[in-house]
Each structure stands twice: as structure tokens, then as C-alpha cells.
Amino acid sequence: MEVTDSVVKNIAALAQLQVDKTELPRLAAGMQNILDLAEQMQSADTEGVTPISNPLDATQQLRPDAVIEQDQRELFQSIAPATEDGLYLVPRVVE
């Protein structure tokens, strides 16, 4: 693909950028260099090259979903200032 001034104008319009007409040739050349580099990288021979590891491929070691603590609800509610029906009562702060 060849990057022309009209392509740069279209991309600038999509990105809602205002581009000075004098900058169009420089921007087109820069975009063309990027596309040429990407094409050059695509043509590189990667046969036999082991891909590098990707952190997104890792799996998280999860612990078993098991209860490991004792139920201490009665103990904690016994030291609370006010409880009712197993709930903690707190003072009203919004009127």
C-alpha cells in the first residue's frame, strides 16, 4: 500500500486531527516507512525459531476453595456495641 496525501488526510479525519497541508508529505513518508518496516518484518524467515513466552499464556495457581477458618460470628458480635438478628447496628449518619 502506498501512503499518499489523501490517505494521510483520511486518517487525520478519522482521528479528528487537524493537519497542516505543508506537513502532509512528511507525514506520508513517515507512515510509508512504518508500513515498509512492518512488511520487511513479515518477510523475515522465522522457521525453526522458538516463540518467546507470553505472560498472558501463564495460568494462575489457585488454592482450593475450602473453608480454613472457624466461624467466630458469635464471638465478634458479643463484643460489638449493638447487634440485632445477627446484624451489626450502626448509628445513622445520613439524614
FENQUI-V417978 format. One record per pair of residues at least 6 apart in sequence whose C-alpha atoms are under 6 Angstrom apart, sorted by the first residue. I is the first residue (numbers start at 1). J is the second residue. D is the distance in whole Angstrom. If there is no record, write none. Layout:
# FENQUI-V417978
i->I j->J d->D
i->I j->J d->D
This chain:
# FENQUI-V417978
i->3 j->28 d->6
i->3 j->32 d->6
i->4 j->28 d->6
i->5 j->24 d->6
i->82 j->89 d->5
i->83 j->89 d->5
